Amino acid sequence: MRNSTLHLFLVLIVFSLLALLLHPASASSGSDYDYGAQPRFVCTPIPVDVDPSCIPAASPGVEAKATILHLRESLVQQKETILDQRETIRELTAKLTLCEGFGRGVTPHDDHPSTASHSHQAGVASHHTYNDNGHYSNKQGHHGNSNLIPDSPHHPSAGGQRSDGGHSSNNQGKDKHVTPGDITSSPEQMERIGKKSKSPDAFQISFPMRTNYMYGRVKRTLLQEIFALTLCLWIKAGVGPGLGTPFSYSAPGQANELVLIEWGNNPIELLINDQAATLPLSLSDGKWHHICVTWSTRDGQWEAYQDGVQRGSGTNLSPWHPIKPGGVFILGQEQDTLGGRFDATQSFVGEMSDLHMWSHALSAADIYSLASCGSHLRGDVIAWSDSEVELHGGVARYPFDPCH
């Protein structure tokens, strides 16, 4: 009996050893549990330059990252395309402007604007203000005293004398005007025009269409406040409703410090410190005209001249308000902020030349002499010069002298 018990015990030990050899995991403790049977998640970094489509069985995180990379690359490419197209548009606009100017052929032109007698009208000033967007408000108000700009390269001439001390030898009212329509692609004609306008300052600038990117910028600014002014220029209106904004000056804190504007169905207006006076001028006949406006802080006195003859005058246009210094002079656009935020609906369409601005009011005799080409006074604030006017957005420049 004892032998059988021992034999049975040995058999059990043998079977136990065999079980351990065949199934070692069943004898493992809880801390040695094999996790190989459970699913595992491994995050593998992917290089940026690797195409995600080449990676098999990508996890959802990898696919999202690949999508983000594709979108980012597409955005960069689209931005580059937009910038290239914008530059191309500007270049084409400039070329189109030149083609329109050179392709019109020779057209007859009328004589000098008549400086004969006109009925002297007392201009009735309509006073109102504009907000920052150039729209009307119903405020009442209206129109200084001269002061020179320190360190200015020009100083106002006295007694209607020319800045060079001489007088023009041109015959009054006999010469023809040269317009962009008179310029053809003929080299001979271009040479003749070039000989007529040898001075680099004898030129005009053209705004063929309404945009918010075509403009001229005067390099000068006011160095100190002024208490009176005169603004004169030759101007030819283009086709379309309203002249637009030939000239604007914005100062820090006041976008409409000094503006000449004819917007929509409104008449031509002079804005001083965002207050406006209606000017009785008529420029819609498509011909060249010489216009001048004067203003003084004393009682806000203003006067408007067309072709050397006073067409209107008034008072109470921003009286006792000096024109602020440190602003920006822009040609062809109305400014809603200092030097920018142009509105295409208020842009100038047409041609302009020989724009000058003085820090005092010129006399009626000086203005008549300018319009009839009897003298050529140069402004002490702005003097028409090729080196002083920067052209942007495809504004065309042609040789032109209104007195030849």
Solvent accessible surface area in square Angstrom, and as a share of the most:
residue,aa,sasa,rsa
1,M,194,0.87
2,R,211,0.77
3,N,124,0.63
4,S,68,0.44
5,T,80,0.47
6,L,105,0.52
7,H,122,0.54
8,L,109,0.54
9,F,116,0.48
10,L,93,0.46
11,V,50,0.29
12,L,104,0.52
13,I,70,0.35
14,V,79,0.46
15,F,130,0.54
16,S,62,0.40
17,L,99,0.49
18,L,85,0.42
19,A,53,0.41
20,L,89,0.44
21,L,139,0.69
22,L,131,0.65
23,H,118,0.53
24,P,92,0.58
25,A,77,0.60
26,S,97,0.62
27,A,63,0.49
28,S,55,0.35
29,S,63,0.41
30,G,69,0.67
31,S,107,0.69
32,D,97,0.50
33,Y,118,0.45
34,D,99,0.51
35,Y,136,0.52
36,G,50,0.48
37,A,94,0.73
38,Q,95,0.42
39,P,108,0.68
40,R,185,0.68
41,F,188,0.79
42,V,130,0.75
43,C,128,0.77
44,T,96,0.56
45,P,122,0.77
46,I,33,0.17
47,P,80,0.50
48,V,118,0.68
49,D,130,0.68
50,V,54,0.31
51,D,71,0.37
52,P,29,0.18
53,S,95,0.62
54,C,97,0.58
55,I,53,0.27
56,P,114,0.72
57,A,110,0.85
58,A,28,0.22
59,S,58,0.37
60,P,114,0.72
61,G,53,0.51
62,V,30,0.17
63,E,101,0.45
64,A,54,0.42
65,K,100,0.43
66,A,11,0.08
67,T,73,0.42
68,I,94,0.48
69,L,47,0.23
70,H,104,0.47
71,L,109,0.54
72,R,146,0.53
73,E,96,0.43
74,S,46,0.30
75,L,118,0.59
76,V,79,0.46
77,Q,100,0.45
78,Q,106,0.47
79,K,137,0.58
80,E,99,0.44
81,T,66,0.38
82,I,96,0.49
83,L,92,0.46
84,D,96,0.50
85,Q,101,0.45
86,R,126,0.46
87,E,89,0.40
88,T,66,0.38
89,I,99,0.50
90,R,111,0.40
91,E,91,0.41
92,L,105,0.52
93,T,12,0.07
94,A,34,0.26
95,K,122,0.52
96,L,89,0.44
97,T,3,0.02
98,L,76,0.38
99,C,87,0.52
100,E,66,0.30
101,G,1,0.01
102,F,60,0.25
103,G,64,0.61
104,R,120,0.44
105,G,24,0.23
106,V,100,0.57
107,T,58,0.34
108,P,134,0.84
109,H,34,0.15
110,D,52,0.27
111,D,72,0.37
112,H,20,0.09
113,P,17,0.11
114,S,68,0.44
115,T,33,0.19
116,A,64,0.49
117,S,113,0.73
118,H,69,0.31
119,S,85,0.55
120,H,123,0.55
121,Q,91,0.41
122,A,86,0.67
123,G,12,0.12
124,V,130,0.75
125,A,23,0.17
126,S,55,0.36
127,H,48,0.21
128,H,28,0.12
129,T,13,0.07
130,Y,5,0.02
131,N,66,0.34
132,D,90,0.46
133,N,78,0.40
134,G,1,0.01
135,H,86,0.38
136,Y,83,0.32
137,S,36,0.23
138,N,151,0.77
139,K,134,0.57
140,Q,154,0.68
141,G,15,0.14
142,H,1,0.01
143,H,0,0.00
144,G,0,0.00
145,N,77,0.39
146,S,57,0.37
147,N,55,0.28
148,L,82,0.41
149,I,8,0.04
150,P,59,0.37
151,D,136,0.70
152,S,11,0.07
153,P,100,0.63
154,H,52,0.23
155,H,120,0.54
156,P,37,0.23
157,S,30,0.19
158,A,82,0.63
159,G,82,0.79
160,G,14,0.14
161,Q,108,0.48
162,R,52,0.19
163,S,64,0.42
164,D,98,0.51
165,G,57,0.54
166,G,27,0.26
167,H,133,0.60
168,S,30,0.19
169,S,110,0.71
170,N,41,0.21
171,N,88,0.45
172,Q,103,0.46
173,G,39,0.37
174,K,142,0.60
175,D,49,0.26
176,K,107,0.45
177,H,4,0.02
178,V,16,0.09
179,T,4,0.02
180,P,2,0.01
181,G,8,0.07
182,D,15,0.08
183,I,1,0.00
184,T,21,0.12
185,S,90,0.58
186,S,39,0.25
187,P,98,0.62
188,E,106,0.47
189,Q,26,0.12
190,M,60,0.27
191,E,100,0.45
192,R,141,0.51
193,I,10,0.05
194,G,32,0.31
195,K,127,0.54
196,K,105,0.44
197,S,14,0.09
198,K,167,0.71
199,S,56,0.36
200,P,92,0.58
201,D,43,0.22
202,A,15,0.11
203,F,2,0.01
204,Q,1,0.00
205,I,0,0.00
206,S,5,0.03
207,F,3,0.01
208,P,36,0.23
209,M,61,0.27
210,R,76,0.28
211,T,11,0.06
212,N,83,0.42
213,Y,65,0.25
214,M,2,0.01
215,Y,43,0.16
216,G,0,0.00
217,R,92,0.33
218,V,4,0.02
219,K,118,0.50
220,R,41,0.15
221,T,46,0.27
222,L,1,0.01
223,L,98,0.49
224,Q,56,0.25
225,E,69,0.31
226,I,0,0.00
227,F,50,0.21
228,A,4,0.03
229,L,0,0.00
230,T,0,0.00
231,L,1,0.01
232,C,3,0.02
233,L,1,0.01
234,W,3,0.01
235,I,1,0.00
236,K,38,0.16
237,A,14,0.11
238,G,33,0.32
239,V,148,0.85
240,G,42,0.40
241,P,100,0.63
242,G,24,0.23
243,L,6,0.03
244,G,1,0.01
245,T,0,0.00
246,P,0,0.00
247,F,0,0.00
248,S,0,0.00
249,Y,0,0.00
250,S,0,0.00
251,A,2,0.02
252,P,73,0.46
253,G,85,0.82
254,Q,35,0.15
255,A,14,0.11
256,N,2,0.01
257,E,0,0.00
258,L,0,0.00
259,V,1,0.00
260,L,2,0.01
261,I,3,0.02
262,E,39,0.17
263,W,39,0.14
264,G,37,0.36
265,N,154,0.79
266,N,36,0.18
267,P,67,0.42
268,I,5,0.03
269,E,2,0.01
270,L,0,0.00
271,L,3,0.01
272,I,0,0.00
273,N,40,0.21
274,D,24,0.13
275,Q,42,0.18
276,A,0,0.00
277,A,0,0.00
278,T,24,0.14
279,L,3,0.02
280,P,38,0.24
281,L,19,0.10
282,S,68,0.44
283,L,8,0.04
284,S,105,0.67
285,D,81,0.42
286,G,32,0.31
287,K,91,0.39
288,W,2,0.01
289,H,18,0.08
290,H,8,0.03
291,I,2,0.01
292,C,1,0.00
293,V,2,0.01
294,T,5,0.03
295,W,2,0.01
296,S,22,0.14
297,T,3,0.02
298,R,147,0.54
299,D,80,0.42
300,G,0,0.00
301,Q,67,0.30
302,W,1,0.00
303,E,45,0.20
304,A,0,0.00
305,Y,5,0.02
306,Q,6,0.02
307,D,9,0.04
308,G,7,0.06
309,V,26,0.15
310,Q,29,0.13
311,R,40,0.15
312,G,0,0.00
313,S,30,0.19
314,G,15,0.15
315,T,69,0.40
316,N,74,0.38
317,L,0,0.00
318,S,5,0.03
319,P,46,0.29
320,W,162,0.57
321,H,30,0.13
322,P,34,0.21
323,I,0,0.00
324,K,74,0.31
325,P,51,0.32
326,G,43,0.41
327,G,6,0.06
328,V,16,0.09
329,F,0,0.00
330,I,0,0.00
331,L,0,0.00
332,G,0,0.00
333,Q,1,0.00
334,E,4,0.02
335,Q,0,0.00
336,D,14,0.07
337,T,57,0.33
338,L,92,0.46
339,G,20,0.19
340,G,16,0.15
341,R,137,0.50
342,F,32,0.13
343,D,45,0.23
344,A,35,0.27
345,T,84,0.49
346,Q,0,0.00
347,S,2,0.01
348,F,1,0.01
349,V,12,0.07
350,G,4,0.04
351,E,15,0.07
352,M,0,0.00
353,S,1,0.01
354,D,20,0.10
355,L,1,0.00
356,H,5,0.02
357,M,0,0.00
358,W,3,0.01
359,S,0,0.00
360,H,36,0.16
361,A,53,0.41
362,L,11,0.06
363,S,59,0.38
364,A,55,0.43
365,A,75,0.58
366,D,18,0.09
367,I,0,0.00
368,Y,88,0.34
369,S,26,0.17
370,L,14,0.07
371,A,4,0.03
372,S,6,0.04
373,C,1,0.01
374,G,20,0.19
375,S,6,0.04
376,H,61,0.27
377,L,3,0.01
378,R,50,0.18
379,G,0,0.00
380,D,2,0.01
381,V,1,0.00
382,I,2,0.01
383,A,1,0.01
384,W,3,0.01
385,S,13,0.08
386,D,59,0.31
387,S,76,0.49
388,E,43,0.19
389,V,12,0.07
390,E,66,0.30
391,L,56,0.28
392,H,66,0.29
393,G,21,0.20
394,G,19,0.19
395,V,13,0.07
396,A,5,0.04
397,R,92,0.33
398,Y,5,0.02
399,P,34,0.22
400,F,1,0.00
401,D,29,0.15
402,P,6,0.04
403,C,18,0.11
404,H,65,0.29
